[in-house]
């Protein structure tokens, strides 16, 4: 774990960090995975704690907790104390110790951040949010949409009350109310301006700021493109709309079919989007077979970090690393001469004789990998029936 954390190799495995990799490989909770990574790093400077763990003086749970606050000068006494008290007592002390350094930790977070505090004797709440421009504009657009639908309070009819209404809209979005229904139903629109040119060129956000090429590609994946042909003076000569966003029924079916993010070992259901496997600009259609569900992190992995996805003729998915090797999440066995990334790993195998209607309703098979949800074709045909898919499989990369 220490080596993975030091070299950043977890990202090569498709994870955000080492803790995320442990979650996907071993089914650990995010909390426990983070604690294990932190403890592994701490043991390098706490040799006595490492010996106590190795000799069985302390169990793993107590050792992980002690690693949070022990120092080379205190570890010996803490080991003796921890050996005679309960795990709950060791953990409680760690929680108390952690409070002292939390403010310093927050200053060392990554550039994107969200902070808040109470002031005015606890009567008011202040929120600071720092996001990349592309994501910030998405948030602002959604907030404006909800703000326009919230009933106007007496005395706030004038435009000067817009900031107050935005605050109400943020609260509505975060607490699950955005009009009628059980939860938020806002579809935020982000307008990007990009000139025809190389694929690697970025785009300008209409509301301000810029989006790099990967972010622009990700936003366009499920959006609607509007092609405008202009003369040198800016006069529009021709206009054509190119919808990419799947219809509501199709997104619903993709969510039902995939169950969660289809990156091997992820499976999260939150913040997922329907992604075009073969990019639209390369001829990929908006069909059930060309869509797969990805969480926001793994969607970014594809568009901005060079990962690719291939769907097999049988309907499963193969993930490819940026260098073209097939990705497999299984850990490497020591002493094995087999490179686990040389053999394709396909998730969601189908049995012989399965047709589209049967696959749409078939429950996950016990024979499929436990590291990813089973991928099933919905109604709408097979891959072999689409000439564009045959062309894509013949060598056109998404």
C-alpha positions as CSV (number, residue, x, y, z in Angstrom):
1,X,0.0,0.0,0.0
2,X,2.8,2.4,0.8
3,X,4.4,1.8,-2.6
4,X,1.1,2.3,-4.4
5,X,0.5,5.5,-2.5
6,X,4.1,6.8,-3.2
7,X,4.1,6.0,-6.9
8,X,0.4,6.9,-7.6
9,X,0.0,3.5,-9.4
10,X,-3.6,3.3,-8.3
11,X,-4.6,5.7,-11.0
12,X,-3.2,3.3,-13.6
13,X,-5.7,0.7,-12.3
14,X,-8.6,3.1,-12.8
15,X,-8.9,4.3,-9.2
16,X,-8.9,7.8,-7.7
17,X,-6.3,6.8,-5.2
18,X,-5.0,3.8,-3.2
19,X,-8.0,3.7,-0.9
20,X,-10.4,3.7,-3.9
21,X,-8.4,0.8,-5.3
22,X,-8.8,-1.2,-2.1
23,X,-12.5,-0.5,-2.1
24,X,-12.9,-1.9,-5.7
25,X,-10.7,-4.9,-5.2
26,X,-11.6,-6.1,-1.8
27,X,-15.1,-4.7,-1.2
28,X,-14.0,-2.5,1.8
29,X,-15.9,0.5,2.9
30,X,-14.3,3.8,1.9
31,X,-13.8,4.7,5.6
32,X,-11.9,1.5,6.3
33,X,-9.8,1.6,3.1
34,X,-8.6,5.1,3.9
35,X,-7.7,4.2,7.5
36,X,-5.7,1.2,6.2
37,X,-3.7,3.3,3.7
38,X,-3.0,5.9,6.4
39,X,-1.9,3.2,8.9
40,X,0.4,1.6,6.3
41,X,2.2,4.9,5.8
42,X,2.4,5.6,9.6
43,X,4.0,2.2,10.3
44,X,7.1,3.3,8.5
45,X,7.9,5.8,11.3
46,X,6.4,3.6,14.1
47,X,8.6,0.4,14.2
48,X,7.4,-0.8,17.6
49,X,3.7,-0.6,16.5
50,X,4.6,-2.7,13.4
51,X,6.3,-5.3,15.7
52,X,3.3,-5.4,18.0
53,X,1.0,-6.1,15.0
54,X,3.3,-8.7,13.6
55,X,3.7,-10.5,16.9
56,X,0.0,-10.5,17.7
57,X,0.3,-8.2,20.7
58,X,-2.3,-5.9,19.0
59,X,-4.9,-6.9,16.4
60,X,-5.2,-5.0,13.1
61,X,-8.1,-2.9,14.2
62,X,-6.3,-1.5,17.3
63,X,-3.1,-1.0,15.3
64,X,-4.9,0.9,12.6
65,X,-6.4,3.2,15.2
66,X,-3.2,3.8,17.1
67,X,-1.4,4.7,13.8
68,X,-3.6,7.8,13.6
69,X,-2.1,9.5,16.7
70,X,1.0,7.5,17.9
71,X,4.4,9.1,17.6
72,X,7.9,7.5,17.9
73,X,8.0,8.9,21.4
74,X,4.6,7.7,22.6
75,X,4.1,4.5,20.7
76,X,5.6,2.2,23.3
77,X,3.3,3.5,26.1
78,X,0.3,3.5,23.8
79,X,0.9,-0.1,22.8
80,X,0.9,-1.2,26.5
81,X,-2.3,0.8,27.1
82,X,-4.1,-0.4,24.0
83,X,-3.3,-4.1,24.9
84,X,-5.4,-3.9,28.0
85,X,-8.4,-1.7,26.9
86,X,-11.2,-2.2,24.4
87,X,-11.0,-1.4,20.7
88,X,-13.8,1.2,21.3
89,X,-11.5,3.0,23.8
90,X,-8.6,3.1,21.4
91,X,-10.8,4.4,18.6
92,X,-12.4,7.1,20.8
93,X,-9.0,8.5,21.7
94,X,-8.2,8.6,18.0
95,X,-11.3,10.6,17.3
96,X,-10.4,13.1,20.0
97,X,-6.8,13.4,18.8
98,X,-8.0,13.9,15.2
99,X,-10.1,17.0,16.0
100,X,-6.9,18.9,16.8
101,X,-5.5,18.6,13.3
102,X,-8.6,18.8,11.2
103,X,-8.4,22.5,10.3
104,X,-4.8,22.1,9.1
105,X,-5.8,19.0,7.0
106,X,-8.5,21.0,5.3
107,X,-6.0,23.6,4.1
108,X,-4.1,20.9,2.4
109,X,-7.0,19.6,0.3
110,X,-7.0,19.7,-3.4
111,X,-7.8,22.9,-5.3
112,X,-11.5,22.1,-5.5
113,X,-13.1,22.5,-2.2
114,X,-16.3,23.1,-0.3
115,X,-16.1,24.8,3.2
116,X,-18.6,26.4,5.6
117,X,-18.8,27.9,9.0
118,X,-21.3,29.4,11.4
119,X,-21.0,33.1,12.4
120,X,-23.0,35.9,14.0
121,X,-23.1,34.0,17.3
122,X,-24.2,30.9,15.4
123,X,-27.2,32.5,13.7
124,X,-25.8,32.5,10.2
125,X,-24.2,29.9,8.0
126,X,-21.5,30.7,5.4
127,X,-20.6,28.4,2.4
128,X,-17.5,28.6,0.2
129,X,-17.4,26.5,-3.0
130,X,-14.5,26.3,-5.4
131,X,-15.0,24.2,-8.6
132,X,-13.5,24.0,-12.1
133,X,-15.3,26.3,-14.5
134,X,-17.1,23.6,-16.4
135,X,-18.6,22.0,-13.3
136,X,-19.3,25.3,-11.6
137,X,-21.3,26.5,-14.6
138,X,-23.4,23.3,-14.5
139,X,-24.1,24.0,-10.8
140,X,-24.9,27.7,-11.4
141,X,-27.3,26.8,-14.3
142,X,-29.1,24.3,-12.2
143,X,-29.4,26.8,-9.3
144,X,-30.8,29.5,-11.6
145,X,-33.4,26.9,-13.0
146,X,-34.7,26.1,-9.6
147,X,-34.6,29.7,-8.4
148,X,-37.0,30.6,-11.2
149,X,-39.5,27.9,-10.0
150,X,-39.5,28.7,-6.3
151,X,-42.5,30.8,-5.1
152,X,-41.5,34.5,-4.6
153,X,-41.6,35.6,-1.0
154,X,-43.4,38.9,-0.2
155,X,-41.0,41.8,-0.5
156,X,-38.6,39.9,-2.8
157,X,-40.2,40.6,-6.1
158,X,-37.4,42.9,-7.3
159,X,-34.3,41.7,-9.2
160,X,-32.1,42.7,-6.2
161,X,-33.5,39.6,-4.4
162,X,-31.8,37.2,-6.9
163,X,-29.0,36.2,-4.5
164,X,-31.5,35.3,-1.8
165,X,-33.4,33.2,-4.3
166,X,-30.2,31.4,-5.4
167,X,-29.6,30.6,-1.8
168,X,-33.1,29.1,-1.5
169,X,-32.4,27.1,-4.7
170,X,-29.2,25.6,-3.4
171,X,-31.0,24.5,-0.2
172,X,-33.8,23.0,-2.3
173,X,-31.4,21.0,-4.5
174,X,-29.4,19.7,-1.5
175,X,-32.4,18.7,0.5
176,X,-34.2,17.0,-2.3
177,X,-36.9,19.5,-3.3
178,X,-36.9,21.0,-6.8
179,X,-40.5,21.4,-7.6
180,X,-43.1,18.7,-7.4
181,X,-42.0,15.1,-7.1
182,X,-39.8,13.1,-4.8
183,X,-36.5,14.7,-5.6
184,X,-34.5,17.0,-7.9
185,X,-35.6,16.9,-11.5
186,X,-33.5,19.7,-12.9
187,X,-31.6,19.3,-16.2
188,X,-28.9,21.9,-16.3
189,X,-27.8,23.3,-19.6
190,X,-24.2,24.4,-20.3
191,X,-23.5,26.3,-23.5
192,X,-20.0,25.9,-25.0
193,X,-18.6,27.7,-28.0
194,X,-16.0,25.8,-30.0
195,X,-14.7,26.5,-33.5
196,X,-14.3,23.7,-36.0
197,X,-10.7,22.4,-35.8
198,X,-8.5,19.8,-34.1
199,X,-10.2,17.5,-31.6
200,X,-7.7,18.6,-28.9
201,X,-9.0,22.2,-28.8
202,X,-10.9,23.4,-25.8
203,X,-14.2,25.4,-25.7
204,X,-15.5,28.6,-24.2
205,X,-18.3,28.5,-21.7
206,X,-21.0,31.0,-22.6
207,X,-21.5,31.9,-18.9
208,X,-17.7,32.6,-18.4
209,X,-14.6,30.5,-18.1
210,X,-13.2,27.8,-20.3
211,X,-13.5,24.0,-20.6
212,X,-10.4,22.0,-21.6
213,X,-10.9,19.5,-24.5
214,X,-11.6,16.5,-22.2
215,X,-14.2,18.4,-20.2
216,X,-15.9,19.7,-23.3
217,X,-16.0,16.2,-24.8
218,X,-17.6,14.9,-21.5
219,X,-20.2,17.6,-21.5
220,X,-21.0,17.0,-25.1
221,X,-21.3,13.2,-24.6
222,X,-25.0,13.5,-23.5
223,X,-25.8,17.0,-24.8
224,X,-27.1,18.6,-27.9
225,X,-24.7,20.1,-30.5
226,X,-25.8,23.0,-32.6
227,X,-23.7,23.5,-35.7
228,X,-23.6,27.1,-36.9
229,X,-21.9,28.1,-40.2
230,X,-21.0,31.8,-40.1
231,X,-19.5,34.2,-42.5
232,X,-16.4,36.4,-41.5
233,X,-18.8,39.0,-40.0
234,X,-20.4,36.5,-37.7
235,X,-23.7,36.2,-39.7
236,X,-25.2,32.7,-39.4
237,X,-25.5,31.1,-42.9
238,X,-26.7,27.7,-41.8
239,X,-27.8,26.0,-38.6
240,X,-28.2,22.3,-37.7
241,X,-29.0,20.7,-34.4
242,X,-27.5,17.3,-33.5
243,X,-29.1,15.8,-30.3
244,X,-26.9,13.4,-28.3
245,X,-28.8,13.2,-25.1
246,X,-30.6,9.9,-24.9
247,X,-34.4,10.1,-24.4
248,X,-35.7,9.6,-20.8
249,X,-37.0,6.1,-21.5
250,X,-33.6,5.0,-22.8
251,X,-31.7,6.4,-19.8
252,X,-34.1,4.7,-17.5
253,X,-33.5,1.4,-19.3
254,X,-29.7,1.8,-19.1
255,X,-30.0,2.5,-15.4
256,X,-32.1,-0.6,-14.9
257,X,-29.9,-2.8,-17.1
258,X,-26.5,-1.8,-15.7
259,X,-27.5,-1.2,-12.1
260,X,-24.7,1.2,-11.5
261,X,-21.3,2.4,-12.9
262,X,-20.0,-0.4,-15.1
263,X,-16.3,0.2,-14.4
264,X,-15.0,-3.1,-13.0
265,X,-15.4,-3.1,-9.3
266,X,-17.2,0.3,-9.0
267,X,-20.9,-0.3,-9.2
268,X,-21.9,3.0,-7.6
269,X,-25.4,4.2,-8.4
270,X,-24.9,7.9,-7.4
271,X,-24.0,10.6,-9.9
272,X,-24.2,8.3,-12.9
273,X,-24.5,9.3,-16.6
274,X,-25.3,7.4,-19.8
275,X,-22.0,7.4,-21.8
276,X,-21.6,6.8,-25.5
277,X,-19.1,3.8,-25.8
278,X,-18.2,4.7,-29.4
279,X,-18.0,8.5,-29.3
280,X,-20.7,10.3,-31.2
281,X,-18.1,12.2,-33.3
282,X,-16.8,8.8,-34.5
283,X,-20.2,7.7,-35.6
284,X,-21.4,6.1,-32.4
285,X,-25.2,6.0,-32.3
286,X,-27.5,6.9,-29.4
287,X,-28.7,3.3,-28.8
288,X,-29.0,1.0,-25.8
289,X,-26.1,-1.0,-27.2
290,X,-23.8,2.0,-27.4
291,X,-24.7,3.4,-24.0
292,X,-23.3,2.3,-20.6
293,X,-23.7,3.8,-17.2
294,X,-20.7,5.6,-15.7
295,X,-20.3,7.5,-12.4
296,X,-18.9,11.0,-12.8
297,X,-15.4,9.9,-11.9
298,X,-15.1,7.1,-14.4
299,X,-16.9,9.2,-17.0
300,X,-14.1,11.7,-16.6
301,X,-11.6,8.9,-16.8
302,X,-12.7,8.0,-20.3
303,X,-13.0,11.6,-21.7
304,X,-10.1,13.2,-20.0
305,X,-7.6,10.5,-19.2
306,X,-7.5,8.3,-22.3
307,X,-9.3,5.2,-21.1
308,X,-11.6,3.4,-23.6
309,X,-14.4,0.9,-23.5
310,X,-15.3,-1.8,-26.1
311,X,-18.5,-3.8,-26.1
312,X,-18.0,-7.4,-27.3
313,X,-20.3,-9.2,-29.8
314,X,-21.7,-11.1,-26.8
315,X,-22.7,-7.8,-25.1
316,X,-20.1,-7.6,-22.4
317,X,-17.7,-4.7,-21.8
318,X,-13.9,-4.6,-22.0
319,X,-12.0,-1.7,-20.5
320,X,-8.8,-0.5,-22.1
321,X,-6.1,1.5,-20.4
322,X,-4.6,4.6,-22.0
323,X,-1.7,2.5,-23.4
324,X,-4.2,0.1,-25.1
325,X,-3.8,-2.8,-22.6
326,X,-6.9,-4.6,-21.4
327,X,-7.7,-3.7,-17.8
328,X,-8.4,-6.3,-15.1
329,X,-8.9,-5.5,-11.5
330,X,-7.8,-8.8,-10.0
331,X,-4.7,-8.5,-7.8
332,X,-1.5,-10.1,-9.1
333,X,-0.5,-13.3,-7.3
334,X,3.2,-13.3,-6.2
335,X,5.4,-15.6,-8.1
336,X,3.0,-15.8,-11.0
337,X,4.4,-15.3,-14.5
338,X,1.1,-14.3,-15.9
339,X,0.5,-10.6,-16.7
340,X,-3.1,-10.0,-15.7
341,X,-3.5,-7.2,-18.3
342,X,-2.7,-9.4,-21.3
343,X,-5.9,-11.4,-21.3
344,X,-9.2,-9.7,-21.9
345,X,-11.6,-9.6,-18.9
346,X,-15.2,-9.3,-20.1
347,X,-18.0,-8.5,-17.7
348,X,-21.5,-9.7,-18.3
349,X,-21.2,-13.0,-20.4
350,X,-24.3,-14.2,-22.0
351,X,-25.4,-17.8,-22.4
352,X,-26.0,-19.4,-25.8
353,X,-29.4,-18.9,-27.2
354,X,-30.2,-15.7,-25.2
355,X,-32.1,-13.1,-27.1
356,X,-32.5,-9.4,-26.4
357,X,-35.8,-9.7,-24.6
358,X,-34.5,-12.5,-22.3
359,X,-31.3,-10.6,-21.5
360,X,-33.2,-7.5,-20.5
361,X,-34.9,-9.3,-17.6
362,X,-32.5,-12.0,-16.7
363,X,-31.1,-11.7,-13.1
364,X,-27.3,-11.6,-12.6
365,X,-25.7,-15.0,-13.0
366,X,-23.6,-16.5,-10.2
367,X,-20.9,-17.2,-12.8
368,X,-20.3,-13.6,-13.6
369,X,-17.6,-11.6,-12.0
370,X,-18.4,-10.3,-8.5
371,X,-16.4,-7.2,-9.2
372,X,-18.9,-5.6,-11.6
373,X,-22.6,-5.6,-12.2
374,X,-23.9,-7.9,-15.0
375,X,-24.4,-6.0,-18.3
376,X,-27.5,-7.1,-20.2
377,X,-28.7,-6.0,-23.6
378,X,-32.0,-4.4,-23.6
379,X,-34.7,-4.7,-26.3
380,X,-33.4,-3.3,-29.5
381,X,-31.3,-5.9,-31.3
382,X,-27.8,-7.3,-31.1
383,X,-24.5,-5.8,-32.0
384,X,-24.1,-7.9,-35.0
385,X,-27.2,-6.3,-36.6
386,X,-25.7,-2.8,-36.7
387,X,-23.2,-2.1,-39.5
388,X,-21.8,0.9,-37.6
389,X,-20.9,-1.3,-34.7
390,X,-19.1,-3.8,-37.1
391,X,-17.1,-0.9,-38.4
392,X,-16.2,0.3,-34.9
393,X,-15.1,-3.1,-33.9
394,X,-13.0,-3.5,-37.0
395,X,-10.6,-0.9,-35.8
396,X,-12.2,2.5,-35.2
397,X,-11.3,3.5,-31.7
398,X,-13.9,5.4,-29.6
